Every structure is written in structure tokens, then in C-alpha cells.
Amino acid sequence: MYRYDEFDHKLVADRVNQFRGQVARRVSGALSEDQFKPLRLMNGVYLQLHAYMLRVAIPYGTLRSEQMRMLAHIARKYDRGYGHFTTRQNIQYNWPALDKIPDLLDELASVEMHAIQTSGNCIRNVTSDQYAGAIEGETEDPRIVSEIIRQWSTFHPEFTYLPRKFKIAVTAHKHDRAAIKLHDIGIVVKQNDAGEIGYEVHVGGGQGRTPFVAKKMTDFVPKAKLLAYLEAVMRVYNMLGRRDNSYKARIKILVHETGEEEMRRVVEEEFAKIDASNMLTVPQEEIDRISAYFAPPAFDSAPAESATFAQAQADNADFARFVRANVVAHKQDGYAIVNISLKPIGGVPGDATDAQMDVIADLAERYSHDEVRVTHEQNLVLPHVKLDDVKTVYDTLATHDLATANLGLISDQIACPGLDYCNLANARSIPLAQEISERFADLDRQYDIGELKIKISGCINACGHHHVGHIGILGVDKKGTEFYQISLGGAADENAAIGQITGRAFTEEDIVDAIETLVTTYTDLRADGERFIDTYNRVGMAPFKERLYD
């Protein structure tokens, strides 16, 4: 795992001191809210419906135990005893007092964490696969290049004031768990026919008012030249991206209006100029230095099968369910990847209490080589757990309401904060997610339904990723009344797709029944082994729409 060097420490300390002065001027009245806004956004501070909100960066979703403990401490000391893990693999605190935020940031800095570039028109926190370095079949650990990109993009002077925010995601596996095609830039680590490691680059994905799946700009960029290629994309965007209309300022609009072929041509032209200068060639020794931080842990030698693990499943049906839903095979014999659902029945998706975060930190330190991962689906992961220890981990999780065995199932929903917190929202997301999970609380029924990804947004900005839900739900306002629009057929994986709207929106009273109708339609129509998305892709919208509006 990457550790700060002397430059990182100074950079973060200087920013905290700078922001402390800015906050003092705002509290004293020397700065108006309008004057303060661009300054707070550069430090991850938003003004929501009821209070300021702080978003803390978790680069590529990786945490040490001491960092998770600090997040718990922050929740206790500066918030209301919980934090909210987001679809950017970050954490948000919804209730910090503005005058205390500099102290909060100072404490975060003590464990090598900050809130820089988690907001504003800049390159945001780089996200990646939550199973990085643990799953079989990776080309290489995608966090290596994610860290290289983080260092390149942090405080990049040319890209501090972009037309709009900019998001980058990286994967190195054939199964995309980082939603790279829904990002401004999506990167796939791959190997060419000569055995060289390089990168396939996609540009122009995104959700919001105008959703697009990214276009592949290049099949292969050599490892040493990736930053030069990314710089070329960013320069083209910075020069040509629209600044006259914030709704049309994302690079997805530039790619769409310019055209895929022309966009590829101008990027390649800019790339050739940068490449010829050699100013952004990454030295192999620097690649090796950063790679060393992501070397595999010192795994114990163990057989691929564990009699203890198998017997525990035979003896305990609840544990067997947990293994079925939440435990994934590890690339190392004798180990497993353990997913922790933050979606208990009736709970708030993505929320974790201070006590729960402390428990997870303890488990990571003792059983997972001191690592925790945050997923873009608002869950957590212990990436390196010995099979013999999984039952012990499960028992502890169960004691703290963290063992819900629903990963990938209908109750494992993504939901934005919605109208309960956000001043941009048209409708509430959290209560709807809670109602849906309660309607489908029976785990046997959830397993029968199988994989079904529901994603809920409270407004068109799509923070809940509704466009790419198998079932997507968008909150809309009609003359002061909350309604919910449904879309079907979205996907955020390697087969990324934008869902299609079914028709008229549903009232708050009718929306959960509408979801029930969709699920029943699927179970009536599915062939053997089909997931919801498979059935939808086979039969299309018509039978679902007919049942919904009958």
C-alpha cells in the first residue's frame, strides 16, 4: 500500500494551514459564502440542505486499519457517529461544524488522508477494482497505475480549473468492477501480443442529464507513455470543452459533438507533440518504486481447501449463506476475499457507524493483512482473509450488524443521499431504498431472484447511478410532489449500457409495488440460469412495460 513521501506530507500540511485561514475569514464574516464557495470546494466541503458536508478521499478505495480507525474517530468527534461511503470509493460526513473542519483535516493528515480534489472542476479521486491484487486473472495490480495517475493529477497546474469535474477509473481484469466505461477516462490494464504491459483507454463516459458509454480511443498505450496520453486527452478537453453551459461542459459532450473519429485524431495529434518532448515519460525506476508498495502481502502457505471452512458451512446455515453471497475466491490458495455489505435490511445504503468502522479496522488488522477496500457500490471488502479465519470474521461481523448476506442481490442497492440531505435533489432516495429492502427482506426469495442491481438517484445528476441499474429509479418533482421514473437494462460492467425509460413515473405510494411487478415479470419469463439483465436483454422492454402499465 502506498505511503506518503516528504512531498505528500508537505503538500497536505500546507493545504490544511491555508484552509484554516480561509475558514477563519468566513466565520468572521470577512468572506461571504459566494467568495468562500470556490475555496471550500477545493477542500472537499459542500453546503447541503442542512449543514456543511465533507468528502474525504480514499484513493483507489484502499485503507489501512489506522486510517479506518481515524474515520471512526472523525465520525464520533466531528459528526453524528457515522459516515457515508460513496460511489467514488470515498467517505462523506454530513454534519461537521465549519469552524472545526480544519482540525478534522489536521487529524486526517496524521494518517495520510485528505479531502483535496474531492470536489470542484478538477481531476477527482482515482477509483479502481476493489479486488485489486487479490483476484485471479489480473494483468497486474491496477492500483499501481492509479497511484501514478494520482501523483500526476494532484495540483496539476494546467488542470486545476477544468470546464467541469473529471473522473478516472482503472481496471486490470476482464470483469469490470470499476465501471470504467462510465467515466470521463476509463483505463484497462492489458498485455499486448509481445507480452508488454500497457493500457486501453476509453474516453467520454458519464451519467447525469446526458448519459454516455465511453468510446475506446486507443487499444494500447505503452506503460511509460500513459501520462503523456492522459495529458493529451486533458489538454484537448481543457481547450475545446464548453465553458458556456455547465450542463454541456463534460468531456462526454465534447466527444459526442466532435465525433469519435475526430476526437481520436486531435488527441493523437496532441499526444504526438507531448511524446516527442519526453517530458511525461515515466521512468522505469519510478514505476518499480511505486509497484513495490503494492507487492503481495506475506501470505502463509496453506492448502487450497480448508476442512475448517467447509465444516463451518455445514454446521451453520447462516454462515453458508454468507459464504455463498459475500465470499469470493482469492488468487492465493488458502485465502478468500470477504465482502462486507453496508446494506442491512431497512438500513441506509453505504452508512457505517463509528463502532462498526472500529470493528472493521480491528478485523483488517488481525485477519486481512491490515487492508480494507471501499467499493463503488457502497460496500467494504477485507481482501486477504485465510479460509480458516472466515468463520471468526463472520461471527464478529454478525455481532455488529455487518453480516447481511446480500451482495449483488435486490437489497444490495446503490442510493444517493437524495432529498434528506442534498439541495439538488427532487425526491428522497434513502426511504425508498429502505422500503424496497424491507419488501424483499426474505433472503431465500432474494437468492431465488438472483443478481439484480437496483440503483436510485434523487435527481438527474445521477449520483445513485440510476442510468446503469438493471432497474434504475430516478426521483422527479411534479408540482411539488415526489414521483419516481423507472428505467430498465442498464449495466456498469464490461457490457456497459444505459437503461431505457419504461414510461410514466410512479407515485411514492406505488413505486415499490411497481418494482414487485418487474421482479414477478422477470421470474415468470426467465429461462434456466438467467439473471434479470439476461432476461431483459432477451425479451426486451415490451413484456415488462405491459405488466407495469396494465
Backbone torsions as a table, in degrees:
resi	resn	phi	psi	omega
1	MET	NA	139.9	-176.2
2	TYR	-68.2	139.9	173.8
3	ARG	-118.3	144.9	-179.3
4	TYR	-59.1	144.9	167.5
5	ASP	-99.1	-173.8	-175.9
6	GLU	-64.7	-28.6	179.2
7	PHE	-70.8	-42.1	177.3
8	ASP	-60.0	-47.1	-178.3
9	HIS	-58.9	-45.3	-178.5
10	LYS	-67.7	-41.3	-179.0
11	LEU	-59.3	-47.1	-177.3
12	VAL	-70.4	-41.7	179.7
13	ALA	-62.8	-42.5	178.9
14	ASP	-62.5	-41.0	-179.1
15	ARG	-66.2	-40.6	178.6
16	VAL	-60.9	-46.1	-179.9
17	ASN	-63.4	-40.4	178.1
18	GLN	-61.9	-46.0	-177.6
19	PHE	-68.5	-31.4	177.9
20	ARG	-58.8	-42.5	178.1
21	GLY	-67.1	-38.9	179.4
22	GLN	-65.0	-42.2	178.4
23	VAL	-64.0	-42.1	179.5
24	ALA	-59.8	-39.8	179.3
25	ARG	-69.5	-35.2	177.2
26	ARG	-68.3	-44.0	-178.7
27	VAL	-64.1	-35.8	-179.9
28	SER	-76.8	-13.9	-178.0
29	GLY	94.0	0.1	178.7
30	ALA	-68.5	-26.3	174.0
31	LEU	-114.3	133.8	172.7
32	SER	-77.6	167.7	177.6
33	GLU	-61.6	-38.2	178.5
34	ASP	-64.2	-39.3	177.7
35	GLN	-70.9	-33.5	-177.7
36	PHE	-77.4	-28.2	-172.7
37	LYS	-51.6	-53.2	-179.3
38	PRO	-64.6	-26.1	-180.0
39	LEU	-74.7	-43.5	179.8
40	ARG	-69.1	-36.4	-179.6
41	LEU	-63.5	-33.6	177.9
42	MET	-67.5	-11.3	179.6
43	ASN	-118.3	21.1	173.1
44	GLY	75.1	18.7	-177.0
45	VAL	-105.1	121.6	177.6
46	TYR	-110.0	157.4	170.7
47	LEU	-109.0	109.7	-178.6
48	GLN	-98.4	-164.4	-174.0
49	LEU	-58.0	-44.3	-170.1
50	HIS	-114.6	-17.5	-173.2
51	ALA	-166.6	172.9	170.5
52	TYR	-72.1	148.7	176.8
53	MET	-125.2	138.6	178.1
54	LEU	-113.1	130.1	176.3
55	ARG	-108.0	122.2	-177.3
56	VAL	-103.1	133.5	-178.6
57	ALA	-75.9	136.4	170.3
58	ILE	-126.6	87.2	-174.3
59	PRO	-53.0	129.9	-177.7
60	TYR	44.0	27.1	170.8
61	GLY	69.9	19.1	-174.7
62	THR	-108.1	130.3	-179.2
63	LEU	-129.5	145.4	165.9
64	ARG	-87.6	163.3	-179.6
65	SER	-59.3	-42.7	-178.8
66	GLU	-64.6	-30.0	177.4
67	GLN	-71.9	-40.8	176.2
68	MET	-63.7	-38.4	177.1
69	ARG	-63.5	-37.3	177.9
70	MET	-66.4	-38.6	177.2
71	LEU	-62.1	-37.6	175.6
72	ALA	-64.5	-43.5	179.0
73	HIS	-61.2	-42.8	178.7
74	ILE	-60.8	-43.1	179.5
75	ALA	-59.9	-40.5	-179.8
76	ARG	-70.9	-47.4	-169.7
77	LYS	-82.8	-35.9	-171.1
78	TYR	-115.6	-10.7	-177.2
79	ASP	-126.4	-152.3	-177.0
80	ARG	-110.6	31.9	172.0
81	GLY	89.0	16.3	176.1
82	TYR	-155.2	164.9	172.1
83	GLY	-132.4	163.4	-176.9
84	HIS	-121.0	113.7	178.7
85	PHE	-81.7	135.3	-167.1
86	THR	-109.1	174.4	178.2
87	THR	-75.3	-1.8	173.2
88	ARG	-102.3	15.9	-178.2
89	GLN	62.6	23.4	176.5
90	ASN	-103.0	-176.5	171.4
91	ILE	-130.6	142.1	177.9
92	GLN	-117.5	143.6	172.0
93	TYR	-114.8	125.9	-169.7
94	ASN	-92.0	-10.9	-171.6
95	TRP	-133.9	27.7	179.9
96	PRO	-73.1	141.8	174.3
97	ALA	-74.3	134.4	-174.7
98	LEU	-55.5	-43.4	-175.4
99	ASP	-69.9	-12.5	178.5
100	LYS	-98.4	-10.2	-175.6
101	ILE	-62.0	-39.1	175.6
102	PRO	-58.9	-39.2	176.3
103	ASP	-64.5	-41.9	177.3
104	LEU	-57.5	-47.6	-179.2
105	LEU	-65.3	-34.0	177.4
106	ASP	-65.0	-39.7	177.4
107	GLU	-68.5	-40.8	175.9
108	LEU	-58.3	-42.3	-178.1
109	ALA	-61.2	-26.8	-179.2
110	SER	-66.4	-18.6	176.7
111	VAL	-118.3	25.9	174.6
112	GLU	63.9	49.9	175.4
113	MET	-135.1	157.0	-179.2
114	HIS	-157.9	-179.2	178.3
115	ALA	-121.8	18.0	-177.4
116	ILE	-69.0	136.2	175.9
117	GLN	59.5	31.5	170.4
118	THR	-96.8	4.0	175.7
119	SER	-157.5	173.6	-179.9
120	GLY	86.9	172.9	-176.8
121	ASN	-87.8	72.0	-175.8
122	CYS	-143.9	-179.0	174.4
123	ILE	-78.9	118.9	-174.0
124	ARG	-82.6	-178.1	178.3
125	ASN	-53.4	127.7	179.4
126	VAL	-75.7	129.9	-178.4
127	THR	-110.3	161.8	-176.7
128	SER	-155.5	-173.2	-178.7
129	ASP	-72.8	127.1	-179.0
130	GLN	-67.6	-15.5	178.5
131	TYR	-98.1	12.3	-176.5
132	ALA	-52.2	132.0	177.4
133	GLY	78.5	-3.2	-177.2
134	ALA	-120.3	-21.4	-172.8
135	ILE	-96.2	143.3	176.4
136	GLU	-69.6	143.9	172.4
137	GLY	99.1	3.1	177.2
138	GLU	-75.2	146.6	171.7
139	THR	-67.5	-46.7	169.3
140	GLU	-164.1	171.4	-179.4
141	ASP	-63.3	117.0	-176.7
142	PRO	-70.8	-11.1	178.6
143	ARG	-71.1	-20.4	178.5
144	ILE	-62.3	-54.5	-179.7
145	VAL	-71.3	-29.0	175.7
146	SER	-61.3	-41.0	178.4
147	GLU	-68.6	-38.6	176.5
148	ILE	-60.9	-43.5	178.5
149	ILE	-65.2	-39.4	178.3
150	ARG	-58.9	-45.7	-178.8
151	GLN	-66.5	-38.6	178.6
152	TRP	-66.3	-38.7	-170.9
153	SER	-88.7	-20.8	-177.2
154	THR	-67.4	120.9	-179.5
155	PHE	57.4	28.7	176.5
156	HIS	-61.3	118.5	-171.8
157	PRO	-63.3	-28.5	-177.3
158	GLU	-80.6	-18.8	-172.9
159	PHE	-121.4	28.1	178.9
160	THR	-78.1	-31.8	-178.9
161	TYR	-125.7	75.0	178.9
162	LEU	-78.2	167.4	175.0
163	PRO	-56.6	-36.6	177.2
164	ARG	-154.3	177.6	178.3
165	LYS	-60.5	157.3	-173.6
166	PHE	-141.4	128.7	-173.1
167	LYS	-124.1	135.8	-178.2
168	ILE	-125.0	136.6	177.1
169	ALA	-133.5	150.2	-174.7
170	VAL	-133.1	136.9	170.7
171	THR	-135.7	161.1	177.8
172	ALA	-134.9	23.0	-173.8
173	HIS	-130.5	153.5	179.6
174	LYS	-66.5	-26.0	175.0
175	HIS	-96.4	114.0	-174.4
176	ASP	-82.6	108.6	175.5
177	ARG	-102.3	5.1	-178.4
178	ALA	-110.3	3.3	178.8
179	ALA	53.8	46.2	-172.0
180	ILE	-65.4	-26.2	-178.0
181	LYS	-81.2	-0.9	176.1
182	LEU	-108.6	20.5	-179.7
183	HIS	-114.8	162.7	176.2
184	ASP	-59.2	-44.1	169.3
185	ILE	-130.2	127.6	174.6
186	GLY	-118.7	134.1	-173.4
187	ILE	-122.9	132.8	174.5
188	VAL	-114.4	119.2	174.5
189	VAL	-74.7	126.4	-175.7
190	LYS	-143.6	171.7	179.5
191	GLN	-120.7	132.3	-179.8
192	ASN	-86.7	-178.3	-176.0
193	ASP	-64.4	-22.2	179.4
194	ALA	-87.0	1.3	179.9
195	GLY	84.9	7.8	-179.3
196	GLU	-86.0	142.5	176.5
197	ILE	-86.1	132.7	177.3
198	GLY	-154.5	-157.9	-169.4
199	TYR	-140.1	132.5	169.0
200	GLU	-92.1	131.2	-172.8
201	VAL	-119.5	127.5	175.5
202	HIS	-111.2	142.5	-175.5
203	VAL	-135.0	139.9	170.0
204	GLY	96.1	21.6	173.9
205	GLY	-87.7	162.5	177.0
206	GLY	163.2	168.0	-177.9
207	GLN	-114.9	-125.6	179.4
208	GLY	69.4	-152.2	-175.0
209	ARG	-62.9	-34.8	-176.4
210	THR	-128.0	90.7	-175.0
211	PRO	-78.8	142.0	176.5
212	PHE	-141.1	146.2	166.5
213	VAL	-86.9	135.5	-175.8
214	ALA	-62.0	153.2	177.0
215	LYS	-99.0	139.2	177.7
216	LYS	-74.0	118.5	-178.7
217	MET	-88.6	-33.9	-178.7
218	THR	-154.2	144.8	178.9
219	ASP	-77.4	-30.4	-172.0
220	PHE	-159.0	120.3	170.8
221	VAL	-115.1	125.5	179.5
222	PRO	-58.9	151.2	-174.5
223	LYS	-52.9	-44.8	-175.9
224	ALA	-70.8	-13.0	-173.0
225	LYS	-111.5	6.7	-176.4
226	LEU	-61.4	-46.2	-177.6
227	LEU	-62.2	-35.1	176.2
228	ALA	-63.0	-39.4	179.6
229	TYR	-69.6	-43.4	178.0
230	LEU	-62.7	-39.8	177.5
231	GLU	-61.0	-38.7	178.8
232	ALA	-63.6	-45.6	178.2
233	VAL	-59.7	-46.2	-177.6
234	MET	-65.1	-39.0	179.4
235	ARG	-65.8	-42.2	178.3
236	VAL	-61.3	-44.4	179.5
237	TYR	-64.5	-44.0	-178.0
238	ASN	-63.9	-35.2	-179.2
239	MET	-80.2	-40.2	-170.3
240	LEU	-106.8	-15.3	-179.1
241	GLY	-63.1	144.5	-175.9
242	ARG	-73.5	135.9	176.2
243	ARG	-118.2	2.2	-178.5
244	ASP	-89.3	-11.8	-175.1
245	ASN	-150.2	110.5	-174.3
246	SER	-63.9	-25.5	179.4
247	TYR	-74.3	-18.8	-177.3
248	LYS	-117.0	20.9	-172.8
249	ALA	-95.1	-9.0	-179.3
250	ARG	-73.4	157.5	-178.1
251	ILE	-66.0	-23.8	177.2
252	LYS	-59.7	-36.3	177.9
253	ILE	-70.8	-40.0	177.2
254	LEU	-60.6	-45.7	179.3
255	VAL	-63.0	-43.6	-178.9
256	HIS	-63.7	-46.4	-176.3
257	GLU	-75.4	-31.6	-180.0
258	THR	-78.8	-35.0	-175.2
259	GLY	97.4	142.3	-174.6
260	GLU	-58.1	-47.6	-176.5
261	GLU	-65.4	-43.6	-179.9
262	GLU	-67.8	-38.3	177.3
263	MET	-61.9	-43.0	178.6
264	ARG	-61.4	-40.4	-178.3
265	ARG	-64.7	-46.3	-176.8
266	VAL	-70.3	-33.0	176.5
267	VAL	-66.9	-44.9	179.5
268	GLU	-62.9	-36.8	178.3
269	GLU	-63.7	-45.0	178.8
270	GLU	-68.8	-38.3	178.0
271	PHE	-60.6	-41.6	179.9
272	ALA	-60.6	-39.2	179.3
273	LYS	-65.6	-47.2	-178.2
274	ILE	-66.3	-43.0	-179.0
275	ASP	-61.8	-39.2	-178.8
276	ALA	-64.5	-26.9	-178.5
277	SER	-79.6	-17.8	-177.2
278	ASN	60.6	13.8	-175.2
279	MET	-77.1	-16.5	-178.7
280	LEU	-123.4	27.2	172.1
281	THR	-78.9	124.3	-177.4
282	VAL	-82.4	117.8	-179.7
283	PRO	-62.2	143.6	-179.3
284	GLN	-60.5	-34.8	-179.8
285	GLU	-65.5	-31.5	177.2
286	GLU	-73.0	-39.3	175.4
287	ILE	-60.6	-43.8	179.7
288	ASP	-64.2	-39.9	-179.1
289	ARG	-61.5	-47.3	-178.9
290	ILE	-71.4	-38.0	178.5
291	SER	-57.4	-35.7	-177.5
292	ALA	-61.6	-29.1	178.9
293	TYR	-67.9	-20.7	-176.4
294	PHE	-111.7	23.8	174.7
295	ALA	-62.6	146.9	179.9
296	PRO	-57.9	148.0	175.8
297	PRO	-62.0	168.8	178.0
298	ALA	-81.4	82.4	-178.2
299	PHE	-68.7	145.1	172.3
300	ASP	-75.5	150.1	175.0
301	SER	-75.1	127.3	-176.8
302	ALA	-151.9	151.7	176.6
303	PRO	-69.7	158.2	-178.7
304	ALA	-64.4	-31.9	179.7
305	GLU	-107.0	149.9	178.7
306	SER	-126.9	118.8	178.0
307	ALA	-64.5	-36.6	178.7
308	THR	-61.6	-45.1	179.9
309	PHE	-63.4	-46.2	-179.2
310	ALA	-64.6	-42.4	-178.4
311	GLN	-66.3	-38.1	179.6
312	ALA	-61.9	-36.7	177.1
313	GLN	-69.0	-40.1	179.6
314	ALA	-65.4	-31.8	-175.7
315	ASP	-86.7	-20.1	-171.2
316	ASN	-136.7	108.3	-176.4
317	ALA	-65.3	-36.5	179.4
318	ASP	-65.2	-40.5	177.5
319	PHE	-66.1	-39.4	178.3
320	ALA	-60.7	-39.3	175.9
321	ARG	-62.9	-43.9	179.7
322	PHE	-59.5	-44.1	178.9
323	VAL	-63.0	-44.1	-179.2
324	ARG	-58.3	-42.5	-173.2
325	ALA	-93.8	-37.5	-165.4
326	ASN	-112.9	-6.5	-176.8
327	VAL	-109.9	131.8	-175.3
328	VAL	-121.1	145.0	179.8
329	ALA	-62.0	139.4	178.7
330	HIS	-97.6	155.3	178.0
331	LYS	-72.7	-19.0	-179.2
332	GLN	-96.4	126.0	177.6
333	ASP	-54.3	137.5	176.3
334	GLY	86.7	3.4	-178.2
335	TYR	-125.9	163.8	178.3
336	ALA	-141.9	158.9	171.3
337	ILE	-99.9	122.8	-176.7
338	VAL	-109.3	117.1	177.8
339	ASN	-89.8	137.3	178.2
340	ILE	-111.2	112.9	179.2
341	SER	-75.9	128.7	171.1
342	LEU	-100.6	33.7	-178.7
343	LYS	-128.2	59.0	176.0
344	PRO	-63.8	153.8	-179.6
345	ILE	-58.4	122.8	-179.7
346	GLY	82.9	1.9	-179.2
347	GLY	-89.2	177.8	178.1
348	VAL	-93.9	117.3	-177.0
349	PRO	-56.4	125.8	176.3
350	GLY	92.3	-9.9	-179.3
351	ASP	-82.2	142.8	171.9
352	ALA	-140.3	137.0	179.2
353	THR	-78.6	165.9	176.8
354	ASP	-59.9	-41.1	179.8
355	ALA	-64.4	-40.5	178.6
356	GLN	-64.9	-41.4	178.9
357	MET	-63.7	-38.0	176.7
358	ASP	-63.7	-42.4	178.9
359	VAL	-61.5	-45.3	-179.6
360	ILE	-64.0	-38.7	176.5
361	ALA	-61.3	-43.2	178.7
362	ASP	-62.8	-43.5	178.7
363	LEU	-63.7	-41.2	179.5
364	ALA	-62.9	-42.8	-178.6
365	GLU	-65.5	-40.1	-174.4
366	ARG	-85.7	-35.4	-169.4
367	TYR	-122.6	-5.7	-173.1
368	SER	-133.1	35.3	176.9
369	HIS	50.8	37.4	171.2
370	ASP	67.1	27.5	-178.4
371	GLU	-126.3	140.4	169.6
372	VAL	-128.9	144.4	175.1
373	ARG	-120.0	148.1	172.7
374	VAL	-107.1	135.5	-179.6
375	THR	-99.7	157.4	177.8
376	HIS	-74.8	-5.7	174.8
377	GLU	-98.0	18.1	171.4
378	GLN	69.6	35.4	172.5
379	ASN	-123.0	179.2	178.7
380	LEU	-124.0	161.4	-176.6
381	VAL	-138.7	135.6	164.8
382	LEU	-100.9	106.9	-165.8
383	PRO	-80.7	-19.2	-171.6
384	HIS	-135.0	75.3	-177.4
385	VAL	-111.1	129.3	176.2
386	LYS	-63.7	141.3	179.4
387	LEU	-55.2	-38.6	-179.7
388	ASP	-64.4	-19.3	-176.9
389	ASP	-100.9	-7.4	-174.1
390	VAL	-60.6	-41.0	-179.9
391	LYS	-63.8	-40.8	177.9
392	THR	-62.6	-43.2	177.2
393	VAL	-61.1	-45.4	179.6
394	TYR	-58.7	-46.3	-178.5
395	ASP	-57.7	-42.1	179.1
396	THR	-67.5	-43.9	178.3
397	LEU	-60.0	-43.2	-178.1
398	ALA	-61.7	-36.1	179.7
399	THR	-64.1	-25.2	-175.4
400	HIS	-114.7	26.8	175.5
401	ASP	57.7	41.0	-178.6
402	LEU	-123.7	14.8	-174.4
403	ALA	-113.9	25.1	178.0
404	THR	-61.5	123.5	-172.6
405	ALA	-93.8	64.6	-170.9
406	ASN	-132.0	20.7	-175.4
407	LEU	-60.3	126.8	178.5
408	GLY	79.7	0.0	-178.1
409	LEU	-95.3	180.0	-171.0
410	ILE	-63.0	-28.5	179.4
411	SER	-85.9	-6.4	178.1
412	ASP	-89.5	69.4	-172.6
413	GLN	-92.6	152.5	165.4
414	ILE	-93.8	134.7	176.1
415	ALA	-146.7	135.6	175.7
416	CYS	-77.6	170.4	178.5
417	PRO	-64.9	-25.3	175.6
418	GLY	62.4	-157.8	-172.9
419	LEU	-70.8	-9.2	175.3
420	ASP	-69.5	-25.3	-177.9
421	TYR	-130.9	-37.5	-164.8
422	CYS	-92.0	132.2	-179.7
423	ASN	-81.1	-0.6	175.0
424	LEU	-96.4	-14.1	-171.6
425	ALA	-73.7	150.7	175.0
426	ASN	-101.2	-20.0	-174.7
427	ALA	-152.4	164.5	179.3
428	ARG	-82.6	139.1	177.6
429	SER	-104.8	-41.8	-173.5
430	ILE	-62.6	-49.9	179.7
431	PRO	-61.3	-34.2	178.4
432	LEU	-66.5	-44.8	177.2
433	ALA	-58.7	-39.5	179.2
434	GLN	-65.5	-42.3	179.6
435	GLU	-64.4	-40.8	179.7
436	ILE	-64.8	-43.5	-179.2
437	SER	-65.6	-34.3	178.2
438	GLU	-71.5	-37.1	178.2
439	ARG	-62.8	-36.9	-177.5
440	PHE	-109.1	37.2	-174.3
441	ALA	-66.6	-29.4	-176.8
442	ASP	-64.6	115.2	-176.2
443	LEU	-66.0	-34.3	177.8
444	ASP	-60.4	-40.2	178.0
445	ARG	-68.0	-40.2	178.7
446	GLN	-60.0	-42.2	179.4
447	TYR	-66.8	-35.2	177.1
448	ASP	-65.8	-40.2	177.4
449	ILE	-65.4	-39.2	179.4
450	GLY	81.8	-163.5	-176.1
451	GLU	-60.8	124.5	178.4
452	LEU	-154.5	113.6	-174.4
453	LYS	-100.4	110.4	175.1
454	ILE	-100.8	131.7	-177.9
455	LYS	-133.3	131.0	-169.3
456	ILE	-124.5	127.5	174.8
457	SER	-119.5	141.6	178.6
458	GLY	-86.6	-5.7	176.3
459	CYS	-160.2	176.2	-173.6
460	ILE	-68.9	-12.0	177.8
461	ASN	-67.2	-15.5	167.6
462	ALA	66.0	35.0	176.3
463	CYS	-63.8	-20.5	176.2
464	GLY	-93.2	8.0	173.5
465	HIS	59.9	34.6	-175.6
466	HIS	-62.1	-29.0	-178.8
467	HIS	-59.6	-28.5	-173.4
468	VAL	-114.6	21.1	171.8
469	GLY	-81.0	145.5	168.0
470	HIS	-54.4	-42.6	165.0
471	ILE	-121.0	117.5	178.2
472	GLY	-106.4	140.0	-179.0
473	ILE	-127.0	125.1	-179.7
474	LEU	-117.1	123.5	175.0
475	GLY	-76.3	130.4	178.4
476	VAL	-130.5	156.5	-179.3
477	ASP	-108.2	128.5	175.6
478	LYS	-125.8	99.5	178.5
479	LYS	54.9	44.2	176.3
480	GLY	84.3	3.3	178.9
481	THR	-111.8	139.0	-179.3
482	GLU	-79.8	128.7	173.8
483	PHE	-127.2	164.6	-178.1
484	TYR	-133.0	123.3	179.6
485	GLN	-96.1	137.0	-177.5
486	ILE	-107.3	139.0	169.8
487	SER	-126.5	154.1	-177.4
488	LEU	-130.0	150.2	170.7
489	GLY	90.4	10.2	177.0
490	GLY	-76.1	159.4	177.1
491	ALA	-156.0	143.9	-178.7
492	ALA	-115.3	8.8	-177.2
493	ASP	-93.8	-154.9	-179.2
494	GLU	-64.6	-16.6	175.9
495	ASN	-105.4	44.6	-172.9
496	ALA	-52.0	136.5	-179.7
497	ALA	-151.7	150.4	176.2
498	ILE	-94.7	128.9	-179.0
499	GLY	-67.0	157.9	179.6
500	GLN	-106.7	136.6	-178.2
501	ILE	-69.2	135.3	-177.3
502	THR	-76.6	-36.8	-175.6
503	GLY	158.0	-146.3	-176.5
504	ARG	-59.9	153.9	-178.7
505	ALA	-78.4	162.6	-178.2
506	PHE	-110.9	150.3	176.9
507	THR	-72.2	167.1	176.6
508	GLU	-58.4	-34.4	-179.1
509	GLU	-74.3	-26.5	-172.8
510	ASP	-102.5	-13.4	-169.0
511	ILE	-66.8	-39.8	-179.0
512	VAL	-67.6	-38.2	175.1
513	ASP	-63.2	-34.8	178.2
514	ALA	-64.9	-39.6	176.8
515	ILE	-64.4	-40.5	176.4
516	GLU	-58.5	-42.3	178.7
517	THR	-62.4	-42.4	179.2
518	LEU	-63.2	-43.4	-179.5
519	VAL	-65.0	-44.0	179.3
520	THR	-63.2	-40.6	177.5
521	THR	-59.7	-44.3	178.2
522	TYR	-61.1	-48.7	-176.8
523	THR	-66.6	-27.2	176.0
524	ASP	-73.2	-31.2	-172.3
525	LEU	-99.6	-17.7	-169.6
526	ARG	-66.8	147.0	170.1
527	ALA	-91.0	170.1	-178.5
528	ASP	-56.7	129.2	174.5
529	GLY	80.7	-0.8	-177.7
530	GLU	-80.6	135.5	169.0
531	ARG	-81.7	170.2	177.3
532	PHE	-53.9	-47.9	-176.1
533	ILE	-64.9	-33.5	178.0
534	ASP	-66.4	-45.5	179.4
535	THR	-63.1	-44.3	178.7
536	TYR	-59.5	-45.5	-178.9
537	ASN	-64.9	-27.9	180.0
538	ARG	-79.7	-45.0	-172.7
539	VAL	-98.4	-18.2	179.3
540	GLY	83.1	-174.3	-174.7
541	MET	-72.6	-34.7	-165.5
542	ALA	-51.5	-52.4	-177.4
543	PRO	-65.1	-33.1	177.7
544	PHE	-68.0	-44.8	-179.1
545	LYS	-65.2	-39.3	-180.0
546	GLU	-61.2	-44.1	-180.0
547	ARG	-69.0	-39.4	-177.4
548	LEU	-61.8	-41.3	-171.2
549	TYR	-110.2	18.0	179.5
550	ASP	-65.6	NA	NA
